[in-house]
Amino acid sequence: MSDSDLLLSMRGVCKSFGVVQANQQVDLLLKAGDILGLLGENGAGKTTLMNILFGTYQADQGSISIQGQPVEIHSSADALELGVGMVHQHFHLVPRHTVLENLMLGRPGKGGRLDQTGARDRLEEIGKHYGLKLNPDAIVSELTIGEQQRLEIIKALFRKAKILILDEPTAVLTPKESEGLFSALRALADGGMGIIFITHKLYEVREVTNRVVVMRGGAVTAVVEDPRAVTEGSLAQMMCGHELTPPEKTTSQLRDPLLKLSGISTRIPNRPFLKDVDMVVHGGEILGIAGVSGNGQRELADVIAGILPPSEGKIEVKGNTITQSSPRKMQKLKIGRIPEDRMTTGLVTTLPLFSSMVLPWINHPNFSRLGILRLKAIREFTEAMISRFGIRAIGPEVRTGTLSGGNLQKALLARELAFDPEVLLASQPTRGLDVAAADFVHRKFLELREAGAAIILISEDLEELFTLSDRIMVMYEGCVHGEQNIADASVEKIGLMMAGAEAA
Amino acid sequence: MDEILSQIFHIGFFAALIRIATPFILATIGELFAERSGVLNLGIEGIMLFGAMSGFTMAYFSNSLWLGVLAAMLTGMLMAILMGFLTVSLGLSQHVSGIGVTLLSTGFAFFFYRLIFGQPSTPPNIKAFTPVGIPVLMDIPWVGPVLFQQAALTYLALLLVPLSAFLLFQTPWGLNLRTVGENPHAADSAGVNVSAMRYQGLMISGALMGAAGAFLVMVQFNAFTFGVISGRGWVCIALVVFGQWGPWKSAAGALLFALIDALQLRLQASSAINLPYQVFLMMPFVLTIVTMTLVSRNARAPSALLKPFRKEER
């Protein structure tokens, strides 16, 4: 295949950040009509490569050609000009502006004014052509996540993108929305576009792509011409470099109820209300909580953690009713917590690691006496945790924020498990982690379950929920919308319930 | 009581109201451009003073009021560029930088005034702008004398309101500017130069703040005094919030403030109410605080206001 037949060819791309080789001699070829899966763990160099293509970074070495023409891409403006569009994992939208305003951003106007009619017409045309429809006058913050992503794709089409990069696009979608995305992508590829689909979810690769480039440690380790012809297992092996077996789930003994919520409601302005939530979790089980984000899961977690006082309802821990809950009280009752956002609510990124590690335990007699910190004990504790959990950190003194996402999560996990919680509340514990780190977290959860603790797992990753949970509860618009034992549950059923359909 | 009312609400009162409002409209709209791009320009108080000083000096020596206005605007732009260097290029705290720019500009104004004029026993003065009547329109009863017999700068200030609304909401440039103030990452990935937009917003703000200062020394008064701004800049910061970052509402806020100010001037002059004059002087500020507390509860500032933009971070 000569380069002139190709929509895109990147050859010999190298990029290093300091001593880290993020990309080494990477080749990537894309034809019109391709949906190319770019598969790899976090830190494998996928995002770096795409950022080079989109002009965010400059390659140290290597060449890029688009439709046979060698090109230099110095900025995202250059990339857009050359027909490269990118849908980032974190959307680049203005929530307060309308759909139309987001589409007209950075575009020339007509006679000095914004070209509203032109934009409306284009939007309608794209809607007809690819089934990507949106109300031009809707305010973006009122759109669902799926619709916002659609807007990002439309934005790229507006600029006549020939190459569309999607960075882990399904991470935020319900299964149904993912299906919609896949069919839109197929329509775009049929229309002659080339699509690069970054993911670390194996089944998606087999579902939607027609070619896969696997990256590991900054280099391409495999190119698979027909993804449907290989198994997920072998893809995983290419991605991780070793075989990955899913953690074994033993049947565990269901014990006494440890945490019980009855009739919990909240009324906090600007946050979803919880409406009459009943929930019970027993020792030795993992209760999965599914739901599209913003349906009250976060509020539920905050109520359990003692952050958010419920306006009505009762919280019972081991049969004792809790009045006036507070984070400290819940901690004393051995309710551990892995918050959704490890960078802001979990750890303090600007403090040394040892400070982050003892935040909830600061009043524990091991760590402070008469209001004075026992720094030596704190350091020793941190060192012990670093070795026990295999946290990659130079030492307890290192600034928390310099750790990678996976290591931060390990640190959080170590901190919460250190004093044997009886209930562990984990929100999105593996979001943004690579397969190996996620696997580590999962195994720890299962160990804890076997030891008789109760785990409440709030996740948007259905695969994770299905691997770990004994029961799955679905939240929808602040209510418990249904609950199923893992044996009776299927991705389809839970997906439908997440979208508000009644349980069958 | 009737006497007071008739004393207050005659044509001259409303004409004065528009005149008092002019510098507030100019500087508030200026501040609005900076804030819409994501930079709080707290240099406003000092920039207005430095603009007033340099405008006055230029007018004094060149005998041209318009050259004076131009000098004031250029001075304002220059200080705004400094503000941009600190907050946009270096990404420093906007609060600290703004107060620094105010202190520096104030210092410059005092320093250069003393250097040029020394300490004269009677301050030098210039021949101020005189009202220019607009033919035909000025003869409309009531409206004519109030709106169409004003200084040229006032007309420009009034025209600035629809013009800036048009620029902000109807042009690609305005959409880019607003987006930079809301989500600079979105703007950047759409190929908009975030720093350039913020510098532009700031330069417009500086120019208009300078013009507001010039108005005070060339229309309201005809000499430069060190107290010529006396907190007007800070009021404009509040007016932007009051106006919820929109030109029309901000201008309405400026008019409201001017109304109260004009009112207290009349009340001071009237002999009917016997109170220390400081009470009257205080009125507009007290009312600003009250309205601000009421309005700003629902105010929604541009999302990226106060946040420096660094490409790699989010």
Contacts between the chains, C-beta under 8 A, distances in Angstrom:
chain1	res1	chain2	res2	distance
A	56	B	311	7.3
A	75	B	191	7.2
A	76	B	188	6.5
A	76	B	189	5.1
A	76	B	190	7.6
A	76	B	191	5.7
A	77	B	191	3.2
A	80	B	190	7.4
A	80	B	191	5.2
A	81	B	191	7.7
A	86	B	189	7.1
A	88	B	189	7.0
A	90	B	185	7.8
A	90	B	314	6.3
A	92	B	183	6.9
A	92	B	185	5.3
A	92	B	186	4.0
A	92	B	188	7.8
A	92	B	189	4.5
A	92	B	190	7.5
A	93	B	183	7.0
A	93	B	186	5.8
A	94	B	178	7.8
A	94	B	179	5.4
A	94	B	182	4.5
A	94	B	183	4.8
A	94	B	186	5.4
A	95	B	182	7.7
A	95	B	183	7.6
A	95	B	303	7.5
A	96	B	182	6.0
A	96	B	300	7.7
A	96	B	303	7.1
A	97	B	175	8.0
A	97	B	178	7.4
A	97	B	179	7.1
A	97	B	182	6.9
A	101	B	175	6.0
A	101	B	179	8.0
A	102	B	186	7.5
A	104	B	172	6.9
A	104	B	175	5.9
A	105	B	175	5.9
A	105	B	176	6.8
A	105	B	179	5.3
A	105	B	186	6.8
A	105	B	187	6.7
A	105	B	190	4.7
A	105	B	192	7.0
A	106	B	172	7.8
A	106	B	176	6.4
A	106	B	187	6.9
A	106	B	190	3.4
A	106	B	191	4.9
A	106	B	192	4.8
A	107	B	172	6.4
A	107	B	190	8.0
A	108	B	172	6.2
A	109	B	171	6.1
A	109	B	172	4.1
A	112	B	171	6.1
A	113	B	170	5.2
A	113	B	171	5.8
A	113	B	172	8.0
A	114	B	170	5.9
A	114	B	171	6.3
A	114	B	172	5.8
A	114	B	175	6.2
A	155	B	190	7.7
